[in-house]
């Protein structure tokens, strides 16, 4: 993608991550980059590092990991449908994320939730168990 007024050749990494909607704010992008959650071409970088087309990024956001190739540059945050055109995620990365999502779904399906609130006796038992007895 290109800016309307001129064709972008390079762009700050934090601005690209924000424009491509990996992070909601530039401050969050800067924090992730500074914390070592983003690697450019396999190297830990700083937020002001420039990114160009065909660069490879490894992005860790919470429990999700993305391995993407930069396909376009845009310094403005556009709708999500346009933002996905700025990068191409590898098939392996997509498969790993989908497998992790499925595993998380299956694990959460096995959790038995209580059918009612604990009564006074149950609350006292829980307090004693947790070491909060009076």
C-alpha positions in Angstrom: 0.0 0.0 0.0 1.2 3.5 -0.5 0.4 6.9 0.9 -1.8 9.0 -1.5 0.7 11.9 -1.8 3.9 9.8 -2.3 5.2 6.3 -2.5 6.7 5.2 0.8 10.0 3.3 0.6 10.6 3.0 4.4 8.7 3.6 7.6 9.4 3.4 11.3 8.7 0.0 12.7 6.4 1.2 15.5 4.3 3.2 13.0 4.1 0.2 10.7 2.9 -2.1 13.5 0.3 0.5 14.5 -0.9 1.0 10.9 -1.1 -2.7 10.2 -3.2 -3.1 13.3 -1.0 -5.5 15.3 -1.2 -3.0 18.2 -4.0 -0.6 19.1 -1.7 2.4 19.9 1.9 3.4 18.9 2.8 3.4 22.6 1.8 -0.3 22.8 3.9 -1.0 19.7 6.9 0.8 21.2 6.5 -1.1 24.5 6.4 -4.4 22.6 9.4 -3.6 20.5 11.4 -2.3 23.5 10.4 -5.5 25.4 11.9 -7.8 22.8 8.5 -9.0 21.5 9.3 -7.9 17.9 12.2 -9.1 15.8 13.0 -7.7 12.4 14.8 -10.2 10.1 15.7 -12.3 13.2 17.2 -9.4 15.1 15.9 -7.6 18.2 15.4 -3.9 17.2 14.4 -0.5 18.5 11.1 1.3 17.7 12.7 3.9 15.4 14.2 1.2 13.1 13.0 1.5 9.5 11.0 -1.3 7.9 11.0 -1.9 4.1 9.0 -4.2 1.8 10.0 -7.9 2.0 11.4 -7.6 5.6 10.4 -10.4 7.9 8.9 -9.8 11.3 8.4 -12.1 14.3 5.7 -10.5 16.5 4.6 -11.9 19.9 1.4 -10.4 21.2 0.3 -12.1 24.4 0.2 -15.8 23.6 -0.1 -15.2 19.9 2.9 -15.4 17.6 3.0 -14.0 14.1 5.7 -14.6 11.4 4.9 -12.1 8.7 6.5 -10.6 5.6 6.1 -6.9 4.9 4.3 -6.4 1.6 3.4 -2.7 1.8 3.9 0.5 3.8 1.3 3.0 5.0 1.8 5.7 7.6 -2.0 6.0 8.2 -4.1 3.6 10.2 -6.7 2.3 7.7 -9.6 -0.2 8.0 -8.7 -3.8 8.9 -9.5 -5.0 5.3 -6.8 -2.6 4.0 -4.4 -3.3 6.9 -4.1 -7.0 6.0 -2.8 -6.0 2.6 0.3 -4.6 4.3 1.7 -8.0 5.3 1.6 -11.7 4.4 1.6 -14.2 7.2 3.4 -17.5 6.6 1.3 -20.7 6.4 3.3 -22.2 9.3 2.5 -19.2 11.5 -1.3 -19.5 10.7 -1.3 -23.2 11.4 0.5 -22.8 14.8 -1.9 -20.0 15.9 -5.0 -22.0 14.8 -3.8 -25.1 16.6 -3.2 -23.1 19.8 -6.6 -21.5 19.5 -8.2 -25.0 19.1 -6.3 -26.4 22.0 -7.4 -23.5 24.2 -11.0 -24.0 23.1 -10.9 -27.7 24.0 -9.3 -27.0 27.4 -11.9 -24.4 28.3 -14.7 -26.7 27.3 -13.6 -29.2 30.0 -13.9 -26.7 32.9 -16.9 -27.4 35.1 -18.5 -24.2 36.3 -20.5 -24.2 39.6 -24.3 -24.2 39.1 -24.9 -22.0 42.1 -23.1 -19.5 44.4 -21.4 -21.0 47.4 -23.4 -20.9 50.6 -22.1 -19.6 54.0 -20.6 -23.0 54.9 -18.8 -23.4 51.6 -17.4 -19.9 51.8 -16.0 -20.6 55.3 -14.4 -23.9 54.0 -12.8 -22.0 51.1 -11.5 -19.3 53.5 -10.0 -21.9 55.7 -8.4 -23.7 52.8 -6.9 -20.4 51.5 -5.6 -19.5 55.0 -8.0 -16.6 55.5 -9.7 -17.8 58.6 -10.5 -15.4 61.4 
